[in-house]
Amino acid sequence: MKRRALLQQGSVVLLLGAAQIARGATVLAVRLWPAPEYTRLTLESDGLLTSTLRQEPGRLSLDIAGLTLDPTLRELVAKVRADDPYIAGIRVTQPVPGTVRLQVDLKQATLPQVFNLPPVAAYQHRLVVDFYPPKTADPLAALIAERLKEKPAALPPVPPAPAGAEAPAVDALGELIARQTQRAPRTMPAAEVARPALAMAKTDRLIIVALDPGHGGEDPGAIGPGGTREKDVVLQIAELLRERINAVSVKGSPMRAFLTRDADFFVPLHVRVDKARRVQADLFVSIHADAFMTPTARGASVFALSQNGASSTAARWMADRENKADLIGGINIKSKDLHVSRALLDMSTTAQINDSLKLGSALLGEMGALGKLHKGQVEQAGFAVLKAPDIPSVLVETAFISNPEEEQKLRSGDYQEQLADALIRGVERYFSRNPPLARSRPL
C-alpha cells in the first residue's frame, strides 16, 4: 500500500513537471522607470526569457517566447506615465500561443538596448529594455545653461598693479560660458591686476560640486526595518544640499551643484564617475545611508579611496557591498564603451586621495557636531565610485538605515535639513583651506 502511494505521488510530480515545462516561465513583476536620461522597462520572471526585437518609426515590438498573457503582464499598460519622455503607451497581446508581444508606442526616436540579468539579491531573472535617446545629453551644457539663467554680478573695480605682476589663471568653464553668450571674456593686462586682487582672481571662478545620490531605479540600496529605502532618502538629502551649494560662494567664487541623478533611475558606477569628470567637477560627494547585519550599529562615517587595501574590515565590507550596485541595478555587459569605462575606474592618484582625506575630515568635523559618528576618522577602501583620478572624492554614509532610531531620523525633514547644513559647512571649510585649482582639462 505504501509502495502504491509513493508511485502515485511520483506520477503527480511528473505531471506537474511536464505542465511546468509546457507553461514556460512565469512573470513575477513588471516595472517601468521613466527618467530624462533613459527609460527602463523590466520583466522579472522565474525563468530565463528569450525575446526578439523589431523597430519601426514611432513603435517598437518585443516578442517574448515561453509566456502566456496574464494579469501581471497587463499591469504594464497602466504603468506608463504621462511624463515619460520616451514611451507614449504599451499594448500587450498574444499573437500566437506561447508568445507575448509588447508593442511600445514611442514619443521620440530611441536607441533600445535589450539584455538579460541573472538572479541577484532579491531579484530573479530579469529581461530589461532600456530606451536611450539617439544623442546623449551633455551634462556640462546643461550646467552652463542653468548658470546662464542667473544675473551676472557686477565686478568691483580693480586697482592698478605694479609692473611684472603675474596674469591670473583662466577658467576654462568661464571661457565657455562667455562663448555661449557670444561675449568675449575681457582679458586684463598684468599691469592692471593688483597683487591682492590677483590671489582672489585665481579662484574667482565657478566651483562645481558633483553630488552623487547612491543607488536608484532597480537598485533600492539598503532598506530599513520600517521600509525606508536608501535610494529615496539620499536623493532628498542631495536635493537639499544642492540648494545650499547653489546659494553660497567661497572667497568670491560662486558654487554650483551637479547631481549624477535627479530622479529615481539607476546610474552605473562608471557613469557616475564619468559625469563628474565631464562637468569638470572640483569635488565628488557620494551620499549613502549605511546598513549592517545588526540593528545596533549607528553613526555617520566618511570614506575615501584606498590603493593599498581597506583601513578596516568594516570598510572593506562596505566597499564590497556598494560595488555590487551594478549587479543589482543592472548594466548591459555588452555595451561597447564598458571596457573603456572600466579602465577609467582603475585610475587614481596619490594627490587625489590626499585631497579626498582633507575633504572627508572637514565633513566629519561638521557631521560630528550634529550627532554620533561611527568612526572619528576618514576610512579608506576600494570604492569604485571614488576612482576619478583628478577629483577629490568621498563617500558619505549619513546614518545606519538598518538602525530603527536612525531610520526615523533619515525620514525626518528636519534632520535632513540639519544634515545638509552640516555637509555644506564641511564643503565650505574644505574650499576655504584648499582653493580650487585652475581647470586644465579640455572642454
KOLVO-942267 format. One line per field, with one value per residue (C-alpha): residue number from 0; y, z, x. Coordinates in steps of 0.2 Angstrom, whole numbers. Each point is the difference from the previous one (the first is absolute). Layout:
! KOLVO-942267
baro	c(NUM	...)
v	c(Y	...)
w	c(Z	...)
u	c(X	...)
END
This chain:
! KOLVO-942267
baro	c(0	1	2	3	4	5	6	7	8	9	10	11	12	13	14	15	16	17	18	19	20	21	22	23	24	25	26	27	28	29	30	31	32	33	34	35	36	37	38	39	40	41	42	43	44	45	46	47	48	49	50	51	52	53	54	55	56	57	58	59	60	61	62	63	64	65	66	67	68	69	70	71	72	73	74	75	76	77	78	79	80	81	82	83	84	85	86	87	88	89	90	91	92	93	94	95	96	97	98	99	100	101	102	103	104	105	106	107	108	109	110	111	112	113	114	115	116	117	118	119	120	121	122	123	124	125	126	127	128	129	130	131	132	133	134	135	136	137	138	139	140	141	142	143	144	145	146	147	148	149	150	151	152	153	154	155	156	157	158	159	160	161	162	163	164	165	166	167	168	169	170	171	172	173	174	175	176	177	178	179	180	181	182	183	184	185	186	187	188	189	190	191	192	193	194	195	196	197	198	199	200	201	202	203	204	205	206	207	208	209	210	211	212	213	214	215	216	217	218	219	220	221	222	223	224	225	226	227	228	229	230	231	232	233	234	235	236	237	238	239	240	241	242	243	244	245	246	247	248	249	250	251	252	253	254	255	256	257	258	259	260	261	262	263	264	265	266	267	268	269	270	271	272	273	274	275	276	277	278	279	280	281	282	283	284	285	286	287	288	289	290	291	292	293	294	295	296	297	298	299	300	301	302	303	304	305	306	307	308	309	310	311	312	313	314	315	316	317	318	319	320	321	322	323	324	325	326	327	328	329	330	331	332	333	334	335	336	337	338	339	340	341	342	343	344	345	346	347	348	349	350	351	352	353	354	355	356	357	358	359	360	361	362	363	364	365	366	367	368	369	370	371	372	373	374	375	376	377	378	379	380	381	382	383	384	385	386	387	388	389	390	391	392	393	394	395	396	397	398	399	400	401	402	403	404	405	406	407	408	409	410	411	412	413	414	415	416	417	418	419	420	421	422	423	424	425	426	427	428	429	430	431	432	433	434	435	436	437	438	439	440	441	442)
v	c(0	12	-5	5	17	4	-5	11	15	-3	1	16	8	-6	8	16	0	-2	14	11	-3	3	16	7	15	10	19	5	19	14	16	17	13	16	13	14	-10	-16	-11	-18	-13	-16	-17	-11	-19	-16	-6	7	9	1	14	7	19	9	19	11	19	5	-18	-15	-18	-13	-18	-10	-19	-12	12	0	16	2	15	4	3	11	11	8	9	10	3	12	18	15	8	-14	8	-15	-11	5	-16	-19	-14	-18	-13	-19	-2	-19	-12	0	18	17	16	16	14	17	16	13	19	2	-10	-12	-11	-16	-12	-17	-11	-14	1	-16	-2	12	6	0	-1	-15	0	17	5	18	12	17	14	13	16	0	13	0	17	9	3	15	9	-3	7	15	4	0	11	12	3	9	19	3	9	17	-2	13	11	-6	12	0	-12	2	-5	-18	-7	-17	-2	-9	-18	-2	-10	-11	-1	19	1	-12	9	16	-9	-6	18	6	12	-1	-1	16	-3	11	4	-5	19	2	-14	4	-13	-2	-1	-12	-13	1	0	-17	-8	12	-12	-12	-14	-16	-14	-16	-8	-18	-7	-19	-14	4	-9	-18	1	6	-1	-4	-2	5	-10	12	-2	16	-2	7	6	12	8	3	9	11	5	3	12	9	1	6	15	5	-2	11	14	2	6	-3	14	9	-16	-6	-18	-11	-18	-14	-15	-17	-4	11	-13	-18	-9	-11	7	-12	4	4	12	9	3	5	13	8	1	7	14	3	-2	7	-12	-17	-4	-17	0	-16	-7	-14	-18	-14	-17	5	14	7	8	19	16	9	-3	6	-11	5	-11	-12	-7	-11	-10	5	9	-12	-16	10	12	-14	-8	17	2	-18	4	16	-6	-13	14	-4	-18	5	15	-9	6	-7	-9	0	19	5	14	-11	-6	18	5	-14	6	17	-8	-7	18	9	11	3	19	-4	-11	13	13	-12	-3	19	1	-15	8	16	-9	-11	15	8	-16	-4	16	-7	-17	-16	-5	-19	4	16	-1	-2	-18	-7	-14	-4	8	0	16	10	-4	16	4	18	4	0	-13	-6	-12	6	-12	11	-12	-19	-2	-18	9	3	16	7	-6	12	14	-3	1	17	16	9	-12	0	19	0	-13	10	15	-10	-6	17	7	-14	4	18	-4	-11	14	14	-10	-8	12	-9	-2	8	-11	-8	-14	4	3)
w	c(0	4	-16	-10	9	-4	-19	0	7	-12	-14	6	1	-18	-6	9	-7	-18	3	6	-15	-12	10	-2	11	12	0	19	-2	-13	3	-10	5	-10	1	-12	-3	-4	3	7	-2	10	0	15	-2	7	-15	-14	-14	-18	-11	-17	-4	-15	-2	-12	0	16	7	7	1	12	-2	15	-1	13	8	1	2	18	12	5	-18	-3	15	-12	-9	15	5	-14	7	-9	3	-7	-12	-12	2	-5	3	1	-7	5	-11	-4	-19	1	15	11	-6	7	-9	7	-12	6	-7	1	2	-8	-9	12	0	9	9	5	12	13	18	10	18	13	17	2	-19	-11	-19	-8	-18	-2	-14	1	-11	-3	-10	-16	6	19	9	4	19	-2	-12	12	14	-10	-6	18	5	-14	7	14	0	-1	15	-3	3	12	-8	0	5	-11	5	-1	-16	-1	9	-6	-10	8	-5	-13	5	-15	5	1	-17	-6	8	-8	-17	3	3	-15	11	0	17	5	1	12	-2	15	4	3	13	18	10	13	-13	-10	14	0	-19	-1	9	-5	-11	0	12	-5	13	-6	11	-2	8	1	-8	-9	-11	0	15	16	10	18	7	18	12	-3	-19	-3	-16	-1	-18	6	15	-8	-15	12	10	-17	-6	17	-2	-18	6	13	-12	-14	13	7	-6	7	-1	-14	-10	-3	2	-10	4	-13	4	-8	1	4	-1	4	-13	0	-4	-2	10	-14	-7	16	-1	-18	3	13	-11	-15	10	7	18	14	12	0	15	-1	13	7	16	8	5	10	5	18	4	13	-11	-1	-5	-15	-9	-15	-12	-12	-13	5	-12	13	8	11	17	9	-2	1	-14	-11	3	-4	-16	-6	3	-9	-15	-3	-5	-18	2	9	-10	-16	-14	-18	0	-19	0	-12	11	16	-2	-1	15	10	-4	7	16	2	0	16	6	17	-1	-3	16	11	-5	2	18	3	-6	10	16	-3	-2	15	11	-5	1	17	7	-6	7	4	-12	-4	-2	5	-15	-19	-5	-16	-12	-18	-4	-19	0	8	-14	-10	-2	1	12	19	3	16	5	14	10	8	13	2	-8	7	18	4	9	-14	-13	8	-1	-18	-4	10	-10	14	1	-18	0	15	-10	-15	10	8	-17	-8	14	-2	-19	4	13	-13	-13	12	4	-18	-14	-16	-13	-17	-12	-13	-7	-18	-2)
u	c(0	14	9	-16	-2	18	-2	-16	10	13	-12	-7	17	4	-17	4	17	-6	-13	13	11	-15	-5	17	6	-12	1	2	0	1	8	2	13	-2	13	7	16	-8	-15	2	-13	2	-8	5	-4	4	9	11	-10	5	-6	0	0	-7	0	-10	-3	-8	-2	9	-6	8	-5	3	0	-6	-13	-19	-9	-5	-6	18	5	-16	6	13	-14	-4	18	3	1	-5	17	10	12	1	-15	-18	-9	2	-11	2	-7	2	2	3	-1	16	5	-4	3	3	-4	8	-6	14	0	17	13	10	15	-7	11	-7	10	-3	6	3	-8	9	-5	-19	-3	-2	2	-2	-3	4	-3	8	-6	14	-1	10	11	6	-3	16	0	12	-11	-15	10	5	-17	-6	14	-4	-17	7	3	19	7	9	18	9	13	17	14	16	14	18	9	5	-15	-5	-16	-14	-5	-13	-16	-4	-18	-1	7	-14	-13	6	-1	-17	-6	10	10	19	7	10	18	9	19	11	3	-19	0	4	9	-13	-13	10	-1	-19	-1	9	-15	-14	-8	-15	3	-9	-5	-6	-13	-3	-16	4	-10	-17	-12	2	12	-9	16	-2	-18	-3	-11	-14	1	10	10	18	-2	-15	8	17	-8	-10	16	9	-14	1	19	-1	-11	13	15	-9	-3	18	17	17	13	-10	-2	-18	-4	-11	-6	-2	-10	5	-19	-14	-14	-3	10	15	18	14	15	12	-13	-1	19	-1	-13	10	15	-10	-6	18	-6	11	-7	-10	-11	-9	-14	-6	-9	9	-7	8	-5	-5	-12	11	13	-2	9	6	16	10	11	14	8	14	13	8	-14	-14	3	-11	-10	-16	6	4	-17	-8	9	-4	-18	-1	10	-13	-12	3	-6	-16	-4	4	12	2	16	1	0	14	7	0	18	6	-10	7	17	-4	-5	18	7	4	14	8	-4	-18	-1	9	-12	-14	6	0	-18	-6	8	-9	-17	3	3	-16	-10	7	-8	-17	0	10	14	3	18	9	12	-2	1	7	-5	-1	-17	-2	-10	15	13	-1	19	-1	-15	1	-14	-8	-14	-11	-10	-13	-7	-4	-17	0	-1	-18	4	11	-12	-13	13	3	-18	-2	0	8	15	2	1	13	10	1	5	14	6	0	10	13	1	3	13	9	0	5	16	3	-5	-5	13	0	-9	12	-11	-6	-19)
END
